[in-house]
């Protein structure tokens, strides 16, 4: 790679890394805020909170890494043009590869990062996230035994004065409102939450049970030395052995157990998830090619650059939206899988053709195809001489107005 190529590559990599870190931090904060109430309110540690929130990062980076790359390419190329560096490179007779090569090399690095995250780390992190959250929600000791606080779970309220290091609960009060006609209150000197055969129980000692009678004035009070309260209906347990399609490894998606009932009911989701992971690898290259096609040309007019950036944004956003739409359609049908790969690949082909100034050849190919379809025949019979004469000025006008004519 030439000196100017290395210079452009360093600028793009630095800008992309800075943009990616900024976007990751912002999105991580949004994810963290959504987990504060779920994790912190249940008495979990700060380390567990950071671990839970960081497990969402691989899925976020897969989506935002190509966006960060585009922002970096647009920033660097636009600055080089404004500083007349692109103009000097072009005027010196340097080939287009002097600009294309460093941009596509940076895109290739982002593509490798996306591949590692999408094919391996993302499903691993998603599976680990579900396992941890299942344990957190099922941990009754962490969710209920908080000193000096009234903890409400469904129609059950628990309060304790203190909690010993061995897990013993001191000064325990349990208010049960599940049955409006038989509201009960348990008071005990001490208690402990134990689990037997996967079922949690609250064992209370040296206390009494107060239960409302038929009238507000009547109260039944029963003293007890030991009372066992079943907590199983208040726990939220999930079958972690049955992982969703997003939680399966790429190998499991490639070679699924077709006899599994969950796969038989969600075969479309397995198909969509597999091809979304693979097709996501193509978007860094596609986005970089679009950036080259729109603002990769040296221009002396600074006014036209904003229009080109707008064209790039519309092209990229439209491409990604169509990609997500194709993924959703592939859950019901098989044919949209073709679109999941055709969309980024066609964008790469078209954008690189424009970036290398091959639009005239592309136009000729398109015109030959156009003349073969029935609409072209109709156009000829309506007095438009030929479909080529009809389309050529339209095609040239579109490229010229978008600033893409090379």
KEKOL-176450 format. One record per residue: x, y, z of N, C-alpha, C, O in turn. Coordinates in steps of 0.1 Angstrom, whole numbers, plus 5000, padded with zeros to 4 digits. Layout:
N
XYZXYZXYZXYZ/...
# end
This chain:
406
500949885000500050005000500950125000501950135007/500550224992501350354991501250435004500550405013/502050545004502050635015500750695018500250705029/500050745007498750815008497750705013496750745020/497850585008496950475012497050445027496050435034/498350435032498450415046497950525055497450515065/498150645049497650765057496150765058495550785068/495450735047493950725047493550615056492550625063/494250505055493850385063493950415078493050385086/495050485082495150515097494050615101493550595112/493750705093492750805096491350735098490650765107/491050645089489750575090489650485102488650485109/490750415104490750315116490650395129489850355138/491350505130491250585143489850645144489250635155/489350705134487950755135486950655137485950675145/487050535131486050425133486150375147485050355153/487350355153487450305166486850405176486150365185/487150535174486650635183485050645182484450655192/484550635170483150635168482450515174481450525181/483050395172482550275177482450275193481550235199/483550325199483650325214482550425219481850385229/482350535212481350635217479950575216479150585225/479650515204478350455202478050335212476950315217/479150255214478950145223478750185238477850135244/479450295242479150345255477750395257477050375267/477250475247475950525247474850415248473950425256/475050315239474050205239474250125251473250065256/475450105256475550025269474850095280474250025289/474950225281474250305292472750275291472050265301/472250275278470750255277470350115281469350095287/471250015278470949885282471149865298470349795304/472149935303472349935318471149985325470749935336/470650095321469450155328468250065328467550065338/468149985317466949895317467149775326466149705330/468449745331468649635340468849675354469049595363/468949805357469149855371468049805380468349745391/466849825376465749785385465649635387465349585398/465949555376465849415377466949345385466649255393/468149405384469249345391469549405404469749335414/469749535405470049605417468949595428469249575439/467749595423466649595433466549455440465849435450/467249355434467249225440468449195448468749075451/469149295451470349285460471549215454472349155461/471649225440472849165434474049255435473949375438/475249195432476449275433476749355421476049335410/477649455422477949545411478649465400478349495388/479449365403480149285393479149205385479249195372/478049155391477049085384476349175375475949145363/476049295380475349395371476149435359475649445348/477449455361478349485349478449375339478449395327/478449245345478549135336477249115328477349085316/476049135334474849125327474649225316474249185305/475049345319474849455309475849435298475549475286/477149395301478149375290477849265281478349255270/477049165285476649055276475849095264475749015255/475249215265474449265254475349335243474849365232/476549355246477449435237477749365224477649435213/477949235223478249175210477149195200477449225188/475949175204474749195195474749345190474349365179/475049435199475049575196476149605186475949685176/477349555188478449585180478249535166478749595156/477649425164477349365151476549465142476849475130/475649535149474849635141475549765140475449825129/476149815150476749945150478149955144478550065140/478849845143480249855138480249905123481049985120/479349845114479349905101478950045100479450125092/478050085109477650225110478750315114479050425108/479550275124480750345128481750355117482350465116/481850255109482850255098482450355088483250435083/481150365085480650455075480850605079481350685072/480550625092480750765098482250805096482550915093/483150705099484550735098484950765084485750855081/484450685075484850695061484350835055485050905049/483050865058482550995054483251105060483551205053/483651105073484351205079485751225073486151335070/486451115071487851125066487851175052488651265048/487051115043487051155029486551295027487051365018/485551335035485051465034486151575038486251675032/486851535049487951625053489051635043489551745041/489451515038490451515027490051605015490951665009/488751595012488351675000488351825004488751904996/487851855016487851995020489252055021489452175018/490151975025491552025026492352005012493552035011/491551975002492051964988493051844987493851844977/493151754996494051644995493651544984494451494977/492351514984491851434973491951494960492251424950/491851624959491951694946493451674941493651654929/494351694950495851684947496151534942496851514932/495551444950495851304946495351274932495951204924/494051314929493451294916494251364905494451314895/494651494908495351574898496651514895497251534884/497251444904498651384902498551264894499551204891/497351214890497151104882497150964889497350864883/496950974902496950854910495750764907494650824905/495850634906494650554902493650554914493950594925/492450514910491350504920491650414932491150434943/492550314929492850224940493650284952493650234963/494250404949494850474960493950514971494350514983/492650534968491650574977490750444981490450424992/490550364971489650254973490350144982489650094991/491650114980492250014988492250035003491949945010/492650155008492650165023491250165028491050115039/490250215021488850215026488350065027487750025037/488649985016488149845016488949765026488449665031/490249795029491049725039490449745053490349655061/490049875056489449905068488049835069487749775080/487349825058486049755058486249605061485449535067/487349555055487649405057487949375072487549275077/488649465079488949445093487649445101487449365110/486749535098485449545104484649425101483849375110/484749375089484049255085484449135093483649055097/485849125095486349015104485849025118485448925124/485849145123485249165137483849125138483349065147/483049165128481649135127481448985126480548925132/482248915118482148775117482348705130481648605134/483448745137483748675150482548695160482148605167/482048825160480948855170479648785166479048715174/479348785153478048735149477948585149476948525153/479048515145479048375144479448305157479048185159/480148365166480548295178480148365191479448315199/480648495193480448555206479048595209478548585220/478248645199476948685201476048575206475348595217/475948455200475148355206475648305220474848275228/476948305222477448265235477048365245476648325256/477148495242476748595252475248595255474848615266/474448575244473048565246472648445255471748465263/473248335253472948215261473348245276472648205285/474548305278474948325291474048425298473848415310/473648525291472748625296471448565301470948595312/470848475294469648405298469848325310469048315319/470948255311471248165322471448245335470848215345/472148365334472348445346471048505351470748505363/470248555341468948615345467948515351467148555359/468048395346467148285352467548265366466748245375/468848255369469348235383468948355392468648335403/469048475386468748595394467248595398466948625409/466448565388464948575391464548455400463548465407/465248345400464948235408465548235422465248155431/466448335424467148345437466248415447466248535448/465548335455464548395464465248465476464848565481/466448415480467148475491467548615487467448715495/468148635475468548765470467448865468467548985470/466248805463465148895459464248935470463549035470/464248855481463248875492463948925505463449015511/465048865508465648895521466549015521467749005520/465949135522466649265522466349335536465149355539/467349365543467149415556466449555556466749635548/465449565565464749685568463849735556463449855556/463549645547462749685535461549595534461549475537/460449655529459249575526459349535512459249615503/459449405509459649345496458349285492457749205498/457849335480456549285475456749205463457349245453/456249075464456248985453454848935451454348855459/454248975440452848945437451948995449451949115451/451348905456450448945467451048905481450348875490/452448895481453148855493454048965496454849015488/454049005509454949115514455849055525455348995534/457149085524458149025534458949145540459349235532/459149135553460049235559460849165570460349075577/462149195570463049135580463849245587464149355581/464249235600465049325607466549315604467249415602/466949195603468349165600468549035594467648945594/469749015588470048895581471448855585472448925583/471648735591472948685596473748635584473248605573/475048635586475948585575475648445570475848415559/475048355579474748225575473348215568472948105565/472648325566471448325559470248335568469048335563/470348325581469248335590468548465590469248575591/467248475589466548595589465948625603465348535609/466248745608465848785621464648885621464648965612/463748875630462548965631461748965618461649065611/461248845615460548825602459048855602458348815612/458548925592457148945591456748915576457348965567/455748825575455248785562453748805561452948755569/453348885551451948925549451448865536451848895526/450448775538449948695526448548745523447548725531/448348805511447048855506446548785494445748835486/446948665492446548585480445048555481444348555470/444548525492443148505494442548615502442748635514/441748705495441148825502440348795514440148875523/439748675514438848635525439648575537439148565548/440848545535441748485545443148545545444048475543/443148675547444448745548445248705560444648705571/446448665558447248605569448548685571449148735562/448948695584450248765587451048665596450548625606/452248645592453148555600454248645606454848725600/454448625619455448695627456348585633455848495639/457648595631458548495636459848555641460348665636/460448495651461748545656462848525646463748615644/462848415639463848385629463248295618462248225620/463948295607463548205596464748185587465748245588/464448095577465548055568464848005555463847935555/465448045544464948005531465747885526466947895525/465147775524465847655520465247605507464147645503/465947515500465447455488465547305488466647255491/464447235485464447095485463847045472462747085468/464646965464464146905451463647025442462747005434/464447135442464147245433463047335438462647425430/462447305449461347385454461747475466462247415476/461647605466462047685478460947695488459747695485/461447685501460547695512461047805522462247815524/460147875529460547965540460147895553458947875556/461147855561460947795574461047895585462147955587/459947915592459848015603459847945616459247835618/460448005626460547945640460148045650460448165649/459447995661459048075673458248195668458748315669/457148175664456248285659454848255661454448165668/454048335654452548315655451948365642452548435634/450748305639450048325627448748405630447948365639/448548515624447348595626446548595613447048635603/445248555614444448535602443148605605442448585615/442648685595441348755597440248655596440248565588/439248685604438048595605436948645595437248715586/435748605598434648635590434248785591433748845581/434548845602434248985604435549065607436549005611/435549195604436849265607437249265621438449275623/436349245630436749245644437349105649438149105659/437049005642437548865646438848835639439048845627/439748795648441148755643441548625650441348615662/442048535642442448405647443948415649444648445639/444448375660445948375663446348245667445848185676/447348195661447948055664449448075665450148125657/449948025677451348025679452047895674451347795674/453247905669453947785664455447795667455947905669/455947675668457447665670458147655657459247695655/457447595647458047585634456947585623455947515625/457147665613456147665602456847675589457747755587/456347595579457047585566456047655556454847615555/456547755549455747825539456347795525457547815522/455447755515455847715502456047845493455047925492/457247865488457447975479457547945464457948035456/457247825460457447785447456747865437457147885426/455447905440454647985431455148125428454748195419/456148175437456648305435457948305428458548415425/458548195425459748185417459448185402458448125398/460348235395460248235380461348155374462448205372/460948025372461947935366461747915352460547895347/462747905344462747875330463447755327464347705334/463047695316463747575311464947615303464847635291/466147625310467347675303467847575293468747605285/467447455294467847355284467247365271467847315261/466147445270465547475257465947615252465147705255/467047625245467447755241466747805228466447725220/466547935227465947985216466947995204468147965206/466448025192467348025181468448125182469648095178/468248245188469348335190470348295200471548345200/470048195208470948145218471648015214472447965221/471347975202472047855197473347895190473448005184/474347805191475547835184475347815169474347755164/476247875161476147865147476147725142475547685132/476947635148477047495145475647435147475247345139/475047465158473647405161472647455151471647385148/472847575146471847625135472147555122471247525114/473447525119473747455107473347315107472847255097/473447245118473147105120472147085132472547035142/470947135130469947125142469446985143469546895134/468946955155468246835158466846845153465946895160/466546785141465246795135464146725142462946755140/464546635152463546565159463146645172462146615179/463746755175463446835186462146915184461946975174/461246905194459946975192460047125190459347185182/460947185197461147335196461547365182461147465176/462447285176462947315162461747295152461647375143/460947195154459847165145458847285145458247315135/458647345157457747455158458347585153457547675150/459647595153460247725150461347705139462447765140/461147625129462147605119462447735112463647755108/461447815109461647945102462548035110463448105104/462448035123463348125131464748075131465748155131/464947945131466347885129466947935116468047975115/466147915105466647955092466948105091468048145086/466048185096466348335096467548375104468348455100/467648315116468848345125470148305119471148385119/470248195113471448145106471848235095473048285095/470948265086471348355075471548495078472248565071/470848545089471148685094472548695099473248795097/473048595106474448595111475448595100476448675100/475148515090476148515078476048635070477048695066/474848685066474748795058475148925064475549025057/475148935078475549055085477049085082477449195083/477748975078479248995076479449085063480449145062/478449085054478649155041478349305043478849385034/477749345053477349495054478449585056478349695050/479549555063480649655064481249685050481549795047/481349575041481849595028480849685020481249775012/479549645021478549725013478549865017478449955009/478549895030478550035035479750115031479650225027/480950045031482150115027482050145012482550255008/481550055004481450074990480550184987480750264977/479450194994478450304992479150434995478950534988/479850445006480550565009481550604998481650724995/482250504993483150544982482450594969482850684963/481350524966480550564955479950704956479850774945/479650754967479050884969480050994971479951094965/480950974981481951084984483351054981484251124986/483650944974484950904971485650984960486850964957/484851064953485351144942485851274947485351334957/486951324941487451454945486651564938486351554926/486251664946485351764941485851904946486251914957/485752004937486152134941484952214947485152304955/483652174945482552234950482152174963481752054964/482252244974481952194987480452184989479952114998/479652264981478252264983477552134980476652084986/478152064970477551934966477851814975477151714973/478751834984479051724993477951685002477751565005/477151785007476051755016475051665009474451575015/474751694996473851614989474351464987473551374988/475651454985476151314984476051244997475751124997/476351315008476251245021474851205024474551095029/473851285020472451255021472151135013471351045017/472651125001472451004992472950874999472350774998/474150895005474750775011473950725023473750605025/473450825031472650785043471350715038470950615044/470650775028469450715024469650575018468950475021/470750555011471150425005471350325016470950215015/472150365026472550275036471350235045471150115048/470650335049469450305057468450215050467850125056/468150255037467250175030467750025028466949935029/469050015026469549875024469449795037469049675036/469649855048469649785061468149755064467849645069/467249845062465849815064465349705056464649615060/465749705043465349595034465949455039465349355038/467149465044467749345050467049285061466849165062/466549375071465749325082464449275077463949175083/463849345067462549295062462649155056461849075058/463749135049464049005043464248895053463748785052/464848935064465048835075463748795081463448685084/462848895084461548865089460748785080460048695084/460848805067460048725057460548585057459848495054/461848565059462448435058462048345069462248225068/461348395079460848315090459548235085459248125090/458948285075457748225069458048145056457448045053/458948205048459248145035460748125033461548185041/461048045023462448015021463048115011464248155012/462248165001462848254990463448384995464348424989/462948445006463648565011465048555015465848645017/465548425018466948405021467848455010468848505012/467348434997468148484986468248634987469348694984/467248704991467348854992468348895003468949005002/468448815014469348855025470748865020471548935026/471148785010472448795004472548884991473548954989/471448884984471448964971471449114974472049184966/470849154985470749294988472149354990472549454983/472949305000474249365002475249334990476049424987/475149214984476049194973475749284961476649324954/474449304958474149394947474549534950474949614941/474449574963474849714966476349724965476849834961/477149624968478549624967478949634952479749714948/478249554943478549554929478249694923479049754916/477149744926476749874920477649994926478050074918/477849994939478650104945480050094939480650204936/480749974939482049974934482150004919483150064914/481149974911481050014897481050164896481750224887/480350234904480350374904481650434909482150524904/482150374920483450414926484550414916485450494916/484550304907485650294897485250354884486050334874/484250434883483850504871483350404860483550434849/482750294864482250204854480750214852480050124847/480150334854478750354853478350344838477150304835/479150374829478850364815478650224810477650194803/479550134815479349994812478149944818477449864812/477949974831476749934838475449984831474449904830/475550104826474350154818474150074806472950044803/475150034798474949964786474449824789473549774782/474949764800474349624804472849644807472049554803/472549744815471149764819470249784807469149744807/470749864797469949894785469749764777468649744772/470749684776470549554769469449464776468649404769/469549464789468449384796467149454795466149384794/467149584795465849654794465149634781463949624781/465949624770465349604757464749464756464049444746/464949374765464449244764463149224771462449124769/462749314780461549304787460349364779460549454771/459149314782457949364774457749514774457349574764/458049584786457849724787458649794776458249904771/459849744773460749814763460049804749460149894742/459449684746458749674734457649774732457349834722/456849784743455749874743456250024741455650094734/457450054747457950184746458350214731458150324726/458850114725459250134711457950154702458050234693/456950084705455750094697454950214699454050254692/455250284710454550414713455350534707454950644711/456350504699456950614692458150674700458650784697/458750594709459950644716461250594709462250594716/461150564697462350514689462950384694462950284687/463450394706464050274712464050284727464050394733/464050174734464050184749465350244753465450314764/466450224746467750284749467650434749468150504758/467150484738466950634737466050684747466250804752/465150604752464150654762464850654776464650744784/465650554779466250534792467550614794467850654805/468350624783469750674785469750814791470450834801/468950914786468951044793468451044807468851114815/467450954809466950944823467950894833468150944844/468750784828469750724837470850824839471350844850/471250894828472350994830471851114839472651164847/470651154838470151264846470151224861470451304870/469751094864469751054878471151054883471351104894/472050994876473450994881474051134883474751164892/473651224873474251364874473651434885474351514892/472351424888471751494899472151444912472251514922/472451314913472951254925474451274927475051254938/475151334917476551354918477351224916478551224921/476851124910477550994909478050964896478650854894/477951054886478451024873479951034872480551134877/480550924868481950924868482550934855483850934853/
# end
